[in-house]
Amino acid sequence: MTVLETERVAVSPLRRGVTPRRRGRVPAAGYFFVAGYALLLLAFGVFPTGYSFYLAVTNDRGQFTGLNQFLKVAQDYRFVPAFTHMLIYLALWLVVLVVLVVLVAVVLRSRVRPGTSALLRFLYYIPGALAGVASVLVWLFMLDPDVSPVSWLLKSLGMESFAAVLAPGNLPLILMLIAFWTGAGGWMVVMYGALNNIPDEVLEAARMDGAGPWRTAWHIQIPMIRQWIVYMTIMAFATGTQLFVEPQLLQTASLGRVSPTWSPNQLAYVFAFQQGDFNGAAAISVFLLALGLLAAGLLVSRSNLFKLDEK
């Protein structure tokens, strides 16, 4: 069997020992379990989204204004910089997340002994157990050259003070590091579990055909977990567009050196709670929702994420 033939076997929906599932009536218990999620989705997802749309197309007196709220916030001098900052951060965050998470998961699956891998998976998960506020506080300590254990590194890079570290050009990189440290470990565990679902006979066939570890990873393992990678990218993109806590705490800790409207969510906060313009804040939230839906739609359509395997 050649490597290409092995790849076709790997991505084939048919698996040895898998029997077709019969389609029939859904048990009543299934509706019971789904009902709880559906109620929470309606209460904290659908209804708030609908109310945001209502606010975005009306004014403070409830009068219909069409697209006026969207035009008003788009013409605000803080709108373009806030979305530019977020997109730069997202580009760094998604590239580093996808590349390093998949790389570490593949190495962990193929190179590390089972007992050691369990310990490493636990260590990867520990940062994700911290709340967002706590993780930012940890990084505030790490980024202050006066108290940081890596102050020698910061000073070697020309960052002699906390203000120099929090220079505007450094913020996307700093926020990416915070997000990666907090969220990447959990995704490594998920990807490791996905790699464990690959049939051993497929990997054995690749080894018998002469494929090395990296060729096996590129042609066999990564294509077989492609849907999980796409799912991770969609979730990470959605999380990244909601950036608020991290730049807000950095803005407070830096005594105003970081802009209070650095991210779109911060700008929406200023509109709502400092200017009293809830309609403008709702328009910004709709912009973010549209951006997230567009990115998710493109990824789903390009990757066939929800395509059912033929049994």
N, C-alpha and C positions, 0 to 999 in steps of 0.2 A: 504494500500500500504506500503510495507516495504521500508527501506532505500535503499537497493540494487535495488529494482524495481524503486524507485524514481531516483536513479543514472542513470539507463538505460533510463528512460524517458528524463533525463537531457541531456544526450549525444546523444540522437537520433536526426538525421537530420530533422525529421518531426516535425513541430510545429503547434499547433492549430491555425487556422485562416490564415495559410500561404498557398497561392494557388500556384500551379506550374507555373513557368514562361515559356512562349513559346519561343522556339528558332527560330529565323528568321534572316533576313538580318540585318546587322549592319547599322544604319542610317549614312548618309554621314557626319553629324555633329560630329559623334564619331571619324571618321578619322581625321577631322580637329583639334579636341582637342588633339588627340594623336600625331599629326604631330609635334607640338611645342616641346613636350617632346622628341620625337624621334630625332629631330635635335640637341637638347642640349645633349642628350645621345651620339650621334655620335661625336659631336664636343669636348665634355669634358670627355667622357668615353671610347668609342670604339677606336677612333683614337689615343689618348695618350697611351692607353694600347697596341695597336698594335705597336706604335713607341718604347715603352719600350721593347717589345719583340725583335724588330729589333736591338736596341742598345745592348741588353743582349747577342745576338749571333754573334755580330760583334766586331771589334776593332775600334780604333779611326780613322783608314783609311778606314773604311767601309768593311773590309775583313771578311768573314765568319770565325768564330772561334769555332762554336759548343758550347760545355759546358764549355769552358775554363774560361769565365767570372764568371760563377757560382762557379767553383772550386777555382778560385782566391779569391773571397770574402769569401767563406766558410773556406778557410785556413787562413784568416786574424785573428790575435790574438784577435781582438775586436768583431768578429762575434758571437761567442758562448756566451760570457757574455751579449751582447746586447739582443740577443734573449731570454736568460735565464731571464734577468730582465723583459722583456716584458711578458713572460709567467707567472711569479710569480705575476706580477701586474694584468694580466687578470684573473688569478684564484681568487684572492681576490675580484676584481671588479665584476665579474660575480656572484659569490656566494652571496655577500652582496647585489648586485642590485636585483637579482631575489627574494631572501628571503624577504628582507625588503619592496620592492615595492609591492609584492603580499600581504604581511601581512598587510601593512598600508592600501592598497586599500580595502581589505576585512573588516577590522575594520571600515574604513570610510563608507563603504556601509551599514554595519549592525548596527553600534553603534552610529553614529553621526546624529543629526537632519539635515534635508535638508538645512536649512538656514546656519547652522554652517559649513556644508560640503562644501558649495559654497565658503565661506571665506577661509577654509583650502586649497581647490584646488587652489585658487588664490595665497596663500602664498607659496604653493609648487612650483608653476610655476615661481615665481620671480627670483630665482637663475639661471634658465635656460635662462632668458632674457639677462644675462650678457655674453659678449664675452669671449672666452677662456682666452685671455690675461688679461682681467679685473679680472676674477675670480682668476687667479694665483696671481695677485697683492694683492687682498684681503687676500689670504691665506699667502702671504709673511708677511703681517702685523700680521696675527693671529699666525704665527709660530715663530716670533721673541720674545724671552722671555723678552727683554728690553721694548717692547711697547705693547705686546699682552694683551688683557683683560683677557686671561686665563693663564697668566704667572705663576700663582700659581700652576696650573695643570702641566705645562711643567716642572717647577722646582721640583715638587714632584716626577716626573718621572726621575729625574736626568739629565734633559736637561737644563743646566745653561746658554748656549749660543746658538746663531743661528747656529754655526758650529756643535754643538752637535745634534741639531734637524735634520740637514741635513746629518747625518751620512749615509753611503751607505746602511746599513741594514734597515734604516727607510724610504727610498725613496718609495718602493712599497706601503707601508701603507699611506704615505702622498699623493701620486698621486691618490690612490684609494679614499681617502677622498675628494680630489678636484673634481674628476670625479663624485662621488656620489652626492656631494652637488650641482654640476652644472646640471647633467642630470637626476637624479632620480625623481625629482619633476614632470617633464613632463610625464614620464612613469607612475607615480602614477595616473595622470589625465586620461591617456589612459586606464589603467587597471580599474579604477573606471567606466569609460564609458562602457567598456566591461561587467563588472558585472551588470550594469544597464540594459543590453539587455537580461538578464536571465528572462524568464517568471515568473511572480509572482506566478502562480499556482504551478510551480515546487517547489519553496521555501516553499509555504504554505503546500504542500503535505508532505515535509520533516518535517516541524514543527508538523503537525498532527500525524506523525508517531513517534514522540518523539525525533527527532534528535536535538541536541543542536547546538549553533552557530559554534563551531569548527568542529563538525562532518559534518554539512551542508557545511561548507567551503571546507573541505577535499574531500568529496564524490560528491558534487554537483557543487559548484562554480568554484573551481580550474580546474576540468576536462573540464568544459564548456568554459573556457578562455585559455585552453592549447595552442591553436594556437597563441594567442596573446603573451603568455609568450615565446614561441619559437621564434616568430618574434622579440620580444624585445631582446632576447639573441643573435640572429644573428646580429642585428644592433649594439648592445653594443660590441660584439666581433670585428666587423669590425671597429668600432670607436677606440677601444682599441689598435688595431694593428697599428693605425696611430699616436701613441703617439709621439709628437714632441714639441709643444709649452710649455707645462708644465715643462718637464725636462730641456729644453733649457733656459727658464727664471730662473729656480732654479739654473742652472749652472752659469748663468751670475750674479745673485744676491749673490751667495755664493763665488764669486771671484775665481772660478775654483775648488772649493771643490767637486763639482759634475762632474762626467766624461762627457766630451762633446760628447761621443759616448755611452751614457747610454742606449738609445733605438735604434732599427734598423733604424728608420727614421733619427735619428741624425747621425748615421753611414753613411747612404746614402748621407746626406747633406755634411759630411766631404769628402767623396769620390768625390762628384760632384764639390763642390765649394772651397775646400781647396787643394785637390789633382788633380783637373782637370780631374778626371776619371769618365765621365758620363756613360760609359759602365758598370763599376762596380756598380755604383749607380742604374742603370736600373736593373741589376741582383738582387740586394737586393729587389727592388720593386716587381720583379716577385716572389721572395721567399715569400714576404708578401701576394701577391695576391693568390698564391697557398695555403698558410696556411688558408687564409680567405675562399676560395672556398671549401677547404676540410672540414673545420668546418661547413660551411653552408650546404654542401651536406649531411653530417652526420645527422645534426639536422633535415633537411627537410625530409630525407628518413625515419628517426626513428619516426617522429611525424606526417607524412602525412599532412604537412602544406598546400600543394596546392591541396589536394584531394577535389574534388567537392562533395557537399552533393547531394544525390540522391533525386530528387523531384518526 
